[in-house]
């Protein structure tokens, strides 16, 4: 009997323990489910909150991409313009060497003496002996005025007549010197131009033609330069004030330097001898040669 009671009690205890264990397992499972649901809900809330925070940033980035700032646009346009300019500059081919040098204007020596002693002849000798293979064309005239030089360059006679009319008006009825009121007759050969692609050297005005007004002489010189082609900016102006002193040398040279800058050669500064002498012509030729080398107008033959 005791053995049966003991067995019964053991079975009852086992049943109670099994029930308790089952309850604990069930409660644990429910707790796990609740915790999982809580974590999922929390994660979902955090995800939604992050999306709301990121949304303005993403919209701002999209706006930034769609609408670039004015500064960035201007910088981009400036860069593109610079690239285009550099491309254009790179595409420009360097100038070919000039075909020659054209000396225009006054011949201070007699026709006979000029053949061997003119500054144009000396200049050609200097170029050749120094290794520069470039011809000098002599387009000078003895004892002529700047009006005739313009005529020979092909300046319209209407322009030249306008200067003459201006001189006559300034004379107020007085007799004009021939050099201020007329031009010389020229031959067909003298009027023929084949030197438009040459480097121009102008030495004009010593014998008049500009009514002693340096501004007018400068204007006439520019008209002659404009008859040249691609080398019209590679010029040299040689100046010698009239011998009668009606325009002071200092004033004459100052006006010419103001107009022509480094392109100007003043005979008063480069000549230690009279410009009309052989020695003076040699000094002028040397000064013109040195100026061409200085301004890099000429290159030695390879």
PyMOL commands that set and color helices and strands:
alter all, ss='L'
color gray80, all
select helices_A, chain A and resi 2-66+70-91+111-117+119-129+146-153+157-171+178-181+188-191+214-225+249-263+267-270+278-294
alter helices_A, ss='H'
color red, helices_A
select strands_A, chain A and resi 100-107+135-142+199-203+236-239+264-266
alter strands_A, ss='S'
color yellow, strands_A
deselect
rebuild
show_as cartoon
